[in-house]
Amino acid sequence: METRTVDFALTMEELRAIAGYAVSCAEPVLVLFERAHPDDPRPTAALDAARVFAEGAPRSRLQRTAATAAHRAAKEASTEPARHAATAAGDAAAAAYLHPLATATQVRHILGSATHAARAAELARGDDPVVAEYVITAAAKRATPVVLDVLGRYPRAPQGRTRVAALMTRLDSLLRDPPPTPRVVDDPGPFFHGTRADVGVGELLTPGWRSNYGSGRQSKHIYLTASREGAPLAAELARGDGPPRVYRVEPVGTIEDDPNVTDKRFPGNPTRSYRTTEPLRVLEEIVGWEPPPREMIEHLRARLGELTELGIEAMDD
């Protein structure tokens, strides 16, 4: 019987990159375990073990024992979100022991933390698949060139019937496959934009401002809609001290479907929601528009706060 050795080279620095990637994916959902089991330090210890290795410490039994302990904590967890959060932490510590064997099962060492983090967040928010999609999308963007290079040496993630297997396949595809060609938008409008900015007719609304969602990071796009109901909702949710305003606008350049709606909630874009990297020219301010119900605004703000707590940017920009 032959003993399999290795199929390709895998350096210690590459292993550190994989471990660091796994930590960055698992850490945001640790709160779901801590909330259920505040006195159990095992998943936190697993993330710490993975982190010290990623930052340059020698690989040792610490990562193996911490991974085993976190996985044991997962089996003993009292809730499903906590179980997946602990598994994500355990997988981060285990990532240090990714083997250079061209087998699909090794892909879990690379993508397991992100996948279980997505499942934990999804379950914590009422088994909402849109939440998982946000987490998976963020994990794909978080992958460094080194992580992508290492992943490319392995076969694709194994197929499976479980939700975790489906999420891993989805993330694997996002990391390996070219993005789909954006649809050509031929919507004639009229278009609207909701904001709290006081802008005059003829002036330009430009990208590059802080997003109204998530951590408020700088946005590369500016958003518009051909729905009269969508702009007032955006205006009410917008950050700022001024009153909510709705403008009729004209895009200066090309517009594309808003992936936060079309890719995640409403395939086909029935809400007629778009974005652009170029300015919008203000044609007029709409007055007398009907604001959304206050209960809806409060619910959405609370939900956005819950997503932010899990490190989810509720705006794929």
KEKE-833921 format. One record per residue (C-alpha): x, y, z; residue in three letters; residue number from 1. Coordinates in nm, 2 decimals, decimal comma, m for minus. Example, Ala and Ser with C-alpha at 12.3 -4.5 7.8 and 13.67 -1.06 7.14 Angstrom:
<rs>
east / north / up / r / k
1,23 / m0,45 / 0,78 / ALA / 1
1,37 / m0,11 / 0,71 / SER / 2
</rs>
This chain:
<rs>
east / north / up / r / k
0,00 / 0,00 / 0,00 / MET / 1
0,14 / 0,34 / m0,11 / GLU / 2
0,15 / 0,63 / 0,13 / THR / 3
0,05 / 0,96 / m0,02 / ARG / 4
0,29 / 1,25 / 0,06 / THR / 5
0,23 / 1,58 / m0,11 / VAL / 6
0,09 / 1,70 / m0,44 / ASP / 7
0,24 / 2,05 / m0,45 / PHE / 8
0,44 / 2,30 / m0,25 / ALA / 9
0,27 / 2,49 / 0,04 / LEU / 10
0,49 / 2,74 / 0,23 / THR / 11
0,45 / 2,84 / 0,59 / MET / 12
0,38 / 3,20 / 0,48 / GLU / 13
0,09 / 3,07 / 0,27 / GLU / 14
m0,04 / 2,88 / 0,56 / LEU / 15
m0,03 / 3,19 / 0,77 / ARG / 16
m0,23 / 3,38 / 0,50 / ALA / 17
m0,49 / 3,10 / 0,51 / ILE / 18
m0,51 / 3,11 / 0,89 / ALA / 19
m0,54 / 3,49 / 0,89 / GLY / 20
m0,82 / 3,47 / 0,63 / TYR / 21
m1,01 / 3,22 / 0,84 / ALA / 22
m0,98 / 3,43 / 1,15 / VAL / 23
m1,11 / 3,74 / 0,97 / SER / 24
m1,41 / 3,54 / 0,85 / CYS / 25
m1,49 / 3,37 / 1,18 / ALA / 26
m1,44 / 3,66 / 1,43 / GLU / 27
m1,74 / 3,87 / 1,35 / PRO / 28
m1,99 / 3,60 / 1,45 / VAL / 29
m1,81 / 3,50 / 1,77 / LEU / 30
m2,06 / 3,72 / 1,95 / VAL / 31
m2,33 / 3,46 / 1,87 / LEU / 32
m2,15 / 3,20 / 2,08 / PHE / 33
m2,05 / 3,44 / 2,35 / GLU / 34
m2,41 / 3,55 / 2,39 / ARG / 35
m2,52 / 3,19 / 2,44 / ALA / 36
m2,22 / 3,07 / 2,65 / HIS / 37
m2,05 / 3,38 / 2,80 / PRO / 38
m1,83 / 3,17 / 3,03 / ASP / 39
m1,70 / 2,93 / 2,77 / ASP / 40
m1,36 / 3,06 / 2,63 / PRO / 41
m1,29 / 2,78 / 2,39 / ARG / 42
m1,39 / 2,94 / 2,06 / PRO / 43
m1,21 / 3,26 / 2,15 / THR / 44
m0,90 / 3,06 / 2,24 / ALA / 45
m0,91 / 2,90 / 1,90 / ALA / 46
m0,92 / 3,23 / 1,72 / LEU / 47
m0,63 / 3,35 / 1,94 / ASP / 48
m0,43 / 3,04 / 1,85 / ALA / 49
m0,50 / 3,09 / 1,48 / ALA / 50
m0,42 / 3,46 / 1,50 / ARG / 51
m0,08 / 3,42 / 1,67 / VAL / 52
0,02 / 3,17 / 1,40 / PHE / 53
m0,10 / 3,40 / 1,13 / ALA / 54
0,11 / 3,68 / 1,28 / GLU / 55
0,43 / 3,48 / 1,28 / GLY / 56
0,44 / 3,24 / 1,58 / ALA / 57
0,56 / 2,89 / 1,51 / PRO / 58
0,29 / 2,63 / 1,42 / ARG / 59
0,25 / 2,40 / 1,72 / SER / 60
0,01 / 2,18 / 1,91 / ARG / 61
m0,16 / 2,49 / 2,03 / LEU / 62
m0,35 / 2,52 / 1,70 / GLN / 63
m0,45 / 2,15 / 1,70 / ARG / 64
m0,57 / 2,15 / 2,06 / THR / 65
m0,75 / 2,48 / 2,04 / ALA / 66
m0,93 / 2,36 / 1,72 / ALA / 67
m1,04 / 2,04 / 1,89 / THR / 68
m1,16 / 2,23 / 2,20 / ALA / 69
m1,36 / 2,48 / 1,99 / ALA / 70
m1,52 / 2,20 / 1,79 / HIS / 71
m1,62 / 2,03 / 2,11 / ARG / 72
m1,77 / 2,35 / 2,23 / ALA / 73
m1,97 / 2,36 / 1,91 / ALA / 74
m2,11 / 2,01 / 1,98 / LYS / 75
m2,21 / 2,12 / 2,32 / GLU / 76
m2,36 / 2,46 / 2,21 / ALA / 77
m2,72 / 2,53 / 2,31 / SER / 78
m2,82 / 2,70 / 1,99 / THR / 79
m2,76 / 2,65 / 1,62 / GLU / 80
m2,61 / 2,99 / 1,56 / PRO / 81
m2,37 / 2,93 / 1,85 / ALA / 82
m2,28 / 2,59 / 1,72 / ARG / 83
m2,18 / 2,73 / 1,38 / HIS / 84
m2,00 / 3,02 / 1,53 / ALA / 85
m1,79 / 2,79 / 1,74 / ALA / 86
m1,72 / 2,56 / 1,44 / THR / 87
m1,60 / 2,86 / 1,24 / ALA / 88
m1,35 / 2,95 / 1,52 / ALA / 89
m1,24 / 2,59 / 1,54 / GLY / 90
m1,19 / 2,57 / 1,17 / ASP / 91
m0,98 / 2,89 / 1,18 / ALA / 92
m0,73 / 2,72 / 1,42 / ALA / 93
m0,74 / 2,40 / 1,21 / ALA / 94
m0,65 / 2,60 / 0,90 / ALA / 95
m0,29 / 2,60 / 1,01 / ALA / 96
m0,28 / 2,24 / 0,92 / TYR / 97
m0,40 / 2,26 / 0,56 / LEU / 98
m0,23 / 1,98 / 0,38 / HIS / 99
m0,08 / 2,00 / 0,03 / PRO / 100
m0,30 / 1,73 / m0,10 / LEU / 101
m0,51 / 1,79 / m0,41 / ALA / 102
m0,84 / 1,67 / m0,26 / THR / 103
m1,16 / 1,85 / m0,23 / ALA / 104
m1,20 / 1,78 / 0,14 / THR / 105
m0,89 / 2,00 / 0,21 / GLN / 106
m1,09 / 2,30 / 0,09 / VAL / 107
m1,27 / 2,31 / 0,42 / ARG / 108
m0,94 / 2,42 / 0,58 / HIS / 109
m0,96 / 2,73 / 0,36 / ILE / 110
m1,33 / 2,81 / 0,34 / LEU / 111
m1,48 / 2,63 / 0,64 / GLY / 112
m1,46 / 2,93 / 0,87 / SER / 113
m1,63 / 3,16 / 0,63 / ALA / 114
m1,90 / 2,91 / 0,55 / THR / 115
m1,99 / 2,83 / 0,91 / HIS / 116
m1,99 / 3,20 / 0,99 / ALA / 117
m2,24 / 3,26 / 0,71 / ALA / 118
m2,46 / 2,98 / 0,84 / ARG / 119
m2,44 / 3,12 / 1,19 / ALA / 120
m2,54 / 3,47 / 1,08 / ALA / 121
m2,82 / 3,33 / 0,86 / GLU / 122
m2,97 / 3,13 / 1,15 / LEU / 123
m2,93 / 3,42 / 1,39 / ALA / 124
m3,14 / 3,63 / 1,16 / ARG / 125
m3,44 / 3,40 / 1,12 / GLY / 126
m3,27 / 3,17 / 0,86 / ASP / 127
m3,26 / 3,45 / 0,61 / ASP / 128
m3,06 / 3,34 / 0,31 / PRO / 129
m2,99 / 3,71 / 0,22 / VAL / 130
m2,79 / 3,75 / 0,53 / VAL / 131
m2,58 / 3,44 / 0,44 / ALA / 132
m2,52 / 3,59 / 0,09 / GLU / 133
m2,39 / 3,92 / 0,24 / TYR / 134
m2,15 / 3,72 / 0,46 / VAL / 135
m2,03 / 3,50 / 0,17 / ILE / 136
m1,99 / 3,80 / m0,05 / THR / 137
m1,78 / 3,98 / 0,21 / ALA / 138
m1,57 / 3,67 / 0,26 / ALA / 139
m1,50 / 3,66 / m0,12 / ALA / 140
m1,39 / 4,02 / m0,11 / LYS / 141
m1,17 / 3,95 / 0,19 / ARG / 142
m0,96 / 3,69 / 0,02 / ALA / 143
m0,61 / 3,80 / m0,06 / THR / 144
m0,42 / 3,71 / m0,38 / PRO / 145
m0,22 / 3,46 / m0,17 / VAL / 146
m0,55 / 3,29 / m0,05 / VAL / 147
m0,68 / 3,28 / m0,41 / LEU / 148
m0,35 / 3,13 / m0,53 / ASP / 149
m0,36 / 2,86 / m0,27 / VAL / 150
m0,72 / 2,78 / m0,33 / LEU / 151
m0,66 / 2,74 / m0,70 / GLY / 152
m0,42 / 2,44 / m0,63 / ARG / 153
m0,71 / 2,24 / m0,49 / TYR / 154
m1,02 / 2,09 / m0,66 / PRO / 155
m1,35 / 2,27 / m0,62 / ARG / 156
m1,53 / 2,23 / m0,29 / ALA / 157
m1,72 / 1,90 / m0,26 / PRO / 158
m2,08 / 1,89 / m0,34 / GLN / 159
m2,32 / 1,81 / m0,06 / GLY / 160
m2,69 / 1,82 / 0,04 / ARG / 161
m2,65 / 2,03 / 0,35 / THR / 162
m2,69 / 2,41 / 0,37 / ARG / 163
m2,33 / 2,44 / 0,48 / VAL / 164
m2,21 / 2,25 / 0,17 / ALA / 165
m2,42 / 2,48 / m0,05 / ALA / 166
m2,27 / 2,79 / 0,11 / LEU / 167
m1,92 / 2,65 / 0,06 / MET / 168
m1,99 / 2,58 / m0,30 / THR / 169
m2,12 / 2,93 / m0,35 / ARG / 170
m1,82 / 3,09 / m0,19 / LEU / 171
m1,58 / 2,86 / m0,39 / ASP / 172
m1,75 / 2,97 / m0,71 / SER / 173
m1,73 / 3,34 / m0,62 / LEU / 174
m1,36 / 3,30 / m0,56 / LEU / 175
m1,28 / 3,10 / m0,87 / ARG / 176
m1,52 / 3,20 / m1,14 / ASP / 177
m1,53 / 3,54 / m1,33 / PRO / 178
m1,82 / 3,76 / m1,24 / PRO / 179
m2,12 / 3,76 / m1,47 / PRO / 180
m2,15 / 4,03 / m1,73 / THR / 181
m2,37 / 4,31 / m1,60 / PRO / 182
m2,71 / 4,34 / m1,77 / ARG / 183
m2,75 / 4,64 / m2,00 / VAL / 184
m3,01 / 4,86 / m1,83 / VAL / 185
m3,26 / 5,01 / m2,07 / ASP / 186
m3,50 / 5,16 / m1,81 / ASP / 187
m3,63 / 5,50 / m1,95 / PRO / 188
m3,70 / 5,63 / m1,60 / GLY / 189
m3,79 / 5,88 / m1,45 / PRO / 190
m3,53 / 5,83 / m1,18 / PHE / 191
m3,52 / 5,94 / m0,82 / PHE / 192
m3,27 / 5,97 / m0,54 / HIS / 193
m3,34 / 5,99 / m0,17 / GLY / 194
m3,10 / 6,17 / 0,06 / THR / 195
m3,07 / 6,44 / 0,34 / ARG / 196
m2,84 / 6,66 / 0,13 / ALA / 197
m2,97 / 7,00 / 0,03 / ASP / 198
m2,89 / 7,01 / m0,34 / VAL / 199
m3,00 / 7,27 / m0,60 / GLY / 200
m3,15 / 7,20 / m0,94 / VAL / 201
m2,87 / 7,14 / m1,20 / GLY / 202
m2,61 / 7,04 / m0,93 / GLU / 203
m2,45 / 6,70 / m0,93 / LEU / 204
m2,49 / 6,43 / m0,67 / LEU / 205
m2,16 / 6,23 / m0,67 / THR / 206
m2,03 / 5,90 / m0,54 / PRO / 207
m1,76 / 5,89 / m0,28 / GLY / 208
m1,96 / 5,98 / 0,03 / TRP / 209
m2,01 / 5,77 / 0,34 / ARG / 210
m2,27 / 5,49 / 0,29 / SER / 211
m2,59 / 5,52 / 0,48 / ASN / 212
m2,56 / 5,15 / 0,58 / TYR / 213
m2,33 / 4,92 / 0,77 / GLY / 214
m2,01 / 5,08 / 0,90 / SER / 215
m2,06 / 5,39 / 0,68 / GLY / 216
m1,76 / 5,33 / 0,47 / ARG / 217
m1,69 / 5,54 / 0,16 / GLN / 218
m1,92 / 5,43 / m0,12 / SER / 219
m1,79 / 5,39 / m0,48 / LYS / 220
m2,14 / 5,42 / m0,62 / HIS / 221
m2,44 / 5,64 / m0,60 / ILE / 222
m2,78 / 5,48 / m0,60 / TYR / 223
m3,10 / 5,57 / m0,78 / LEU / 224
m3,44 / 5,41 / m0,85 / THR / 225
m3,72 / 5,44 / m1,10 / ALA / 226
m3,97 / 5,35 / m0,81 / SER / 227
m4,14 / 5,64 / m0,64 / ARG / 228
m4,17 / 5,43 / m0,33 / GLU / 229
m3,80 / 5,35 / m0,31 / GLY / 230
m3,66 / 5,70 / m0,29 / ALA / 231
m3,86 / 5,82 / 0,01 / PRO / 232
m3,74 / 5,50 / 0,20 / LEU / 233
m3,38 / 5,58 / 0,11 / ALA / 234
m3,43 / 5,94 / 0,22 / ALA / 235
m3,56 / 5,84 / 0,56 / GLU / 236
m3,28 / 5,59 / 0,62 / LEU / 237
m3,01 / 5,84 / 0,51 / ALA / 238
m2,75 / 5,96 / 0,76 / ARG / 239
m2,74 / 6,34 / 0,83 / GLY / 240
m2,91 / 6,61 / 1,02 / ASP / 241
m3,12 / 6,77 / 0,75 / GLY / 242
m3,47 / 6,67 / 0,66 / PRO / 243
m3,52 / 6,38 / 0,42 / PRO / 244
m3,54 / 6,49 / 0,05 / ARG / 245
m3,63 / 6,32 / m0,27 / VAL / 246
m3,49 / 6,45 / m0,60 / TYR / 247
m3,57 / 6,36 / m0,96 / ARG / 248
m3,24 / 6,29 / m1,12 / VAL / 249
m3,07 / 6,22 / m1,45 / GLU / 250
m2,77 / 5,98 / m1,46 / PRO / 251
m2,48 / 6,14 / m1,64 / VAL / 252
m2,32 / 5,80 / m1,73 / GLY / 253
m2,41 / 5,43 / m1,74 / THR / 254
m2,62 / 5,27 / m1,48 / ILE / 255
m2,63 / 4,91 / m1,37 / GLU / 256
m2,86 / 4,69 / m1,16 / ASP / 257
m2,81 / 4,74 / m0,78 / ASP / 258
m2,67 / 4,39 / m0,67 / PRO / 259
m2,80 / 4,45 / m0,32 / ASN / 260
m3,15 / 4,40 / m0,46 / VAL / 261
m3,12 / 4,21 / m0,78 / THR / 262
m2,86 / 3,95 / m0,66 / ASP / 263
m2,98 / 3,90 / m0,31 / LYS / 264
m3,36 / 3,96 / m0,28 / ARG / 265
m3,53 / 4,03 / m0,61 / PHE / 266
m3,38 / 3,86 / m0,92 / PRO / 267
m3,48 / 4,05 / m1,23 / GLY / 268
m3,49 / 4,39 / m1,05 / ASN / 269
m3,87 / 4,44 / m1,02 / PRO / 270
m3,79 / 4,73 / m0,78 / THR / 271
m3,60 / 4,91 / m1,06 / ARG / 272
m3,31 / 4,98 / m0,83 / SER / 273
m2,98 / 5,09 / m0,99 / TYR / 274
m2,64 / 5,24 / m0,92 / ARG / 275
m2,36 / 5,42 / m1,10 / THR / 276
m2,00 / 5,53 / m1,05 / THR / 277
m2,08 / 5,86 / m1,22 / GLU / 278
m2,28 / 6,16 / m1,10 / PRO / 279
m2,65 / 6,22 / m1,10 / LEU / 280
m2,78 / 6,56 / m1,22 / ARG / 281
m3,06 / 6,70 / m1,01 / VAL / 282
m3,36 / 6,79 / m1,22 / LEU / 283
m3,61 / 6,89 / m0,95 / GLU / 284
m3,69 / 6,84 / m0,59 / GLU / 285
m4,00 / 6,63 / m0,53 / ILE / 286
m4,23 / 6,78 / m0,27 / VAL / 287
m4,53 / 6,64 / m0,10 / GLY / 288
m4,41 / 6,28 / m0,12 / TRP / 289
m4,56 / 6,03 / 0,13 / GLU / 290
m4,31 / 5,90 / 0,39 / PRO / 291
m4,30 / 5,53 / 0,46 / PRO / 292
m4,47 / 5,41 / 0,78 / PRO / 293
m4,27 / 5,49 / 1,09 / ARG / 294
m4,28 / 5,13 / 1,20 / GLU / 295
m4,11 / 5,02 / 0,88 / MET / 296
m3,83 / 5,27 / 0,93 / ILE / 297
m3,77 / 5,16 / 1,29 / GLU / 298
m3,78 / 4,80 / 1,19 / HIS / 299
m3,52 / 4,85 / 0,91 / LEU / 300
m3,29 / 5,05 / 1,13 / ARG / 301
m3,30 / 4,79 / 1,40 / ALA / 302
m3,23 / 4,52 / 1,14 / ARG / 303
m2,94 / 4,72 / 1,00 / LEU / 304
m2,80 / 4,75 / 1,35 / GLY / 305
m2,82 / 4,38 / 1,40 / GLU / 306
m2,63 / 4,31 / 1,08 / LEU / 307
m2,37 / 4,57 / 1,17 / THR / 308
m2,31 / 4,39 / 1,51 / GLU / 309
m2,22 / 4,08 / 1,31 / LEU / 310
m1,98 / 4,28 / 1,09 / GLY / 311
m2,21 / 4,25 / 0,79 / ILE / 312
m2,20 / 4,54 / 0,55 / GLU / 313
m2,56 / 4,56 / 0,44 / ALA / 314
m2,45 / 4,73 / 0,12 / MET / 315
m2,24 / 4,54 / m0,14 / ASP / 316
m2,06 / 4,84 / m0,29 / ASP / 317
</rs>
